[in-house]
Amino acid sequence: PLSESVLDVRNLRVRFKAHRSTVTALRDVSFTLHAGRTLALVGESGSGKSVSSLAIMGLLPKNGSVSGGAITYRDRSGRSADLTTASEADMRALRGAEIAMIFQEPMSSLNPLFTIGDQIGEMLLLHTDLDARARRQRVLDMLELVEIPAAASRIDNYPHELSGGMR
């Protein structure tokens, strides 16, 4: 049902070690994402949107850590896991297959040596059992979903061949 929560962040606290001190970057952040819904994290630069997302994904830099709160993820079968205590192996299994993040600067996230289709397809190769033809179709579906114009011809483009708005 649409009302079920898939992600529940409660009182999230993130700290970073900086030289001889510790900086609290997030303090008591809470929100819930419900199945089939969209949630936007909105705020000024430096307000913690990216840090929140990195904490959820288990991708904080080495000097950062979740120092409090809980991040509960519920998968399609209804099983729950606290992502703040999940192992790196468990997080790797979730990333790409169950949860994903679109980074703010796609030009620094996309490899200029590989096509857009190959880069998106790599995620499917790692996390699904789709054959090459089915992967390509799924990539095309994804490009169309985010309204990339002429997706069928863009799938073989390199990142620098896309206009700024498409990146």
N, C-alpha and C positions, 0 to 999 in steps of 0.2 A: 504493500500500500504506500501511497505517496506520503502519508504522515509519519512513517518510520524514519528514525534518524539513522544516517549512515556514518556520520562523524559527529562526535560530541567532544568539544574542547572545554574543559572546566578548570578555571583558576590557573591557567598556564603561566609559568614563570620561567624565563630564560635569562641566563647570565653568561657574560663573556669575561674571561681573564684578560686583563690589559696591564702589562708590565707588572707592577707590584700591587695592583688593585683589582677589584671585581666590579663590573658594571652590570646592573640589572637592565636588560633591554626590554623585557616584557614583564609586566606585573599583573597577575590576576585577569588574564584575557579569557573570556568565555564566549562560545557561540555553538550553534547546532546547525548542521546541514542535513536536511531531510531528503529522502529518496525522491528523485525526479524533479528536484528544485535547484535553483541557482542561488548562490550566495556570493555577494561581493564584499571584499574587505576594502574599505575606503578610508583614506586618511592622508595626512600630509606626508611629505618625504621624511623618512626617519621615524615614522610612527609605529613601525613594527610589523607591517604587512608581510614583507618578505621573510622576516625572522619567524613569524608565525607559520608561514608556509614551509620554510626549511625545517622547522621543528616537527611539523606533521610528517614530512617526508623522511625524517631521520637523516637530513643532510646538513646539519649545522657544522660549521668549521670546527677544527680540533679545539680551539680555545672557547667554544660555546657549549653550553649544556642546558638541558631542561632541569631546573632546580626545584620545580614544584608543579603540582597540578596533574591532570590526566588528559590523554588524547585517546578516546575510545572509538575504534573503527568497527563497524558491523558489516560483515560481508553478505553476499547475496543469500547465503543459506541461514543467516541470522546469528552466526557465531560472532562473538565480540573479542577484541584484543585491545589492550592498552599499549599504544604505540610507543609510549615513553619507556616501557620496559621490554619491548620486543628485541630479539636478537638481530644482529646485522643480517644473518641469513634469512630470517623471517621478513625483514624489511625489503631485502632484495627481491624476494618472491612476490611481495605486494606491489613494489614500484613497477610501473609499466603494465602489469597485469590487472591490478585492482585500483591503484591510485596513480596519478601522474601530476606533473606540474609543468606549466608553460612559463618559462623564464621571461623576465622583463626585457632582456636584450637578446632577441632571437639571433641576431647576426653574430653574436659571440657564442651562441649555443649551437649553431649549425656549422657543420664542417664544410668549408668551401670546396673540398675535393670530391664530395659525393653529392649525388642528386638528392632533391627533396624526397622523392619516392623511396630511394634506397635508405635514407636516414629514418623515415617513418616506418618503413618496412622492417628495419632492423629490430625495432621494438616488438613488432609482431612475430618476427622470427624467434626472438628470445622467449616470448611469453605465450605463444600459441602453437598449435600443431598444424596451422594452415600451410598448404603447399604454395609454391611461388605464384601461381596464377591467382589463387584466392587471396594471398597477401596483397598483390598488386590491386585487386579489385577493392579490398578493404581500405587501402591507402587512398584510392580514388574516391571512395565513399566519404572518407574523412576530409579530404580536400574540398569536396562539394559541400559537406556539412558546415564548414567554416567559410563557405562562399568564396573560395578562390576562383576567379573567373577562368574559364577554359581549363578546368582542372585536368582534363585528359591530356592536354598538351603541356601543362605545367609540371606534371608528375616527373618528367625527365629533365626539368630545369635544375640548374645549380643555384644555390642561395643568392649569388650576386645577380642572377637573371630575373629575380622577382623585384617588383616595385616595393618601395618602403612600406606601403599599407598592407601588402600581402605577406610580408615577413613576420 
